[in-house]
Amino acid sequence: MSTTESQAIRQWVSAPGGSCDVRAGGGVIESCGRSLATLVGKPRLCALVSTPEVDEGLVERLRRQLTDGGFEVRRVTVAAGPDSRTLEAQATLFNDLREAHVTADDLVMAVGDVDALSAACNASALWCSGVPFVAVALDLEAMLEVALTPRGLAVAGDDDMVSCGAFCRVLLCDADAMDLDLASERTRHGLAIMAATAMAENENTFSRLWDCADEIASGEKSVLIEEAVDILKARGRLASSTAIAVRQSLGFGQTFVRALSRLVPASERSVLLAEALRFSARLSAGMGQLSVDDVLAQDELLETLGLGELAADVEPEAMVDALKSERFLRTNRFLLALPQVIGRVRLSSVPDDLLAEHAGAFCDAHRAS
């Protein structure tokens, strides 16, 4: 079945304080215009935010859909990549919304990569105390991140420090417009996010991902979209939990990713997140929590999904220092998110000697030279 032939999926995903209407599959853009008008009282204005890299044909299709829904469309351009998530870029976006005369009764739609969508999400949440926001995801990582865990703004070089949290009202994932190539880093990072979520949510979610991992790895895009929606539901359940310990499990692996990004800045995010899952599983097993069978099950899942390993010369002391620096930047306690069993990730205190031992083993096993 091709992505064009795949049946569109509509799924309400739980989010803190509400829900997100997720529409995924081939052709969902073509039917979105009039339904988006229900997000506002009387359609008047929509700021259509895009990056210069977005295909103009796609932007024109979206403009026509919004026009059909009764909106007057004003174009706004933002940078792609992390440059869109600086304080300066956010201030520029606020000025653009002001010049477009966007109010709380209007709409913001953004199309682009996960960074640009996150920047637009943050701006929408803050502008006029909140403007309804619609995201058009163009790849797997954007599909999985922006609705529930949009990336925050960087401050003084420290990434993801200021965030509005979940604010997306509608997420459009048109498989015919998305880059779902398995060779793409954005797809691979999305797959790593799926694995991390499955480890955190429950054993059934992990089993469903495990069962379809071979089909995903073979390039079955319809299966990938369906499983991504299932993972989005799982992320929604985690994000909406009344237990803070459960909500915190959404950050599984992120401390490691940010810490290693400082030491090996050229590394792909997908590789760092996959290594974060492997390192955390072994550290948990060393503490007598995660079973060896579960460690190997996660390893096999990551291998099936084609998520590679890091090759870099990192010193154990530098790795430990980076992990602690990253945690103490955001909290006064040094706790790492570790899997206790498949389907249960919790912040845990790690003895210094055990952390040093595992950091040494990790660095020795991943040396490039």
Number of C-alpha atoms within 10 A of each C-alpha: 10 12 20 15 12 18 16 20 15 15 17 18 24 22 24 17 8 13 20 21 17 22 22 26 25 23 21 19 21 12 10 18 20 16 11 21 20 11 18 15 9 12 20 18 22 26 24 21 23 25 20 11 10 14 13 11 9 13 18 11 14 21 22 16 20 24 19 14 18 18 23 16 20 18 15 18 15 24 18 20 15 19 17 24 27 20 16 14 17 19 12 14 21 18 12 19 21 13 11 16 13 22 20 16 17 23 25 25 28 26 23 26 26 28 24 29 35 32 31 30 32 26 23 28 20 13 15 13 10 18 24 22 25 27 28 26 28 24 24 29 24 29 26 26 21 27 31 25 22 26 26 21 27 19 14 9 9 13 15 15 14 16 18 18 20 24 27 30 22 23 27 22 28 24 27 17 19 18 16 23 14 18 10 13 18 23 20 25 24 23 28 28 25 25 23 28 25 26 27 31 23 16 15 13 23 23 14 14 22 21 12 15 22 15 16 22 16 11 13 17 22 23 17 22 25 17 19 22 23 19 24 24 20 21 29 25 18 25 23 20 16 11 10 11 15 20 19 17 25 23 18 25 24 18 21 25 24 22 22 24 16 15 16 17 11 8 16 17 20 24 20 26 27 28 24 22 27 20 20 23 27 22 22 23 20 16 14 11 15 21 18 15 10 18 21 14 15 23 17 13 19 23 15 16 22 20 20 15 16 20 15 16 15 19 15 19 13 14 22 20 12 20 21 18 14 21 19 13 11 10 9 8 11 16 17 24 27 29 29 23 20 23 18 19 27 21 18 14 12 16 9 9 9 13 17 16 13 18 21 17 13 20 19 15 13 14 13 11 6
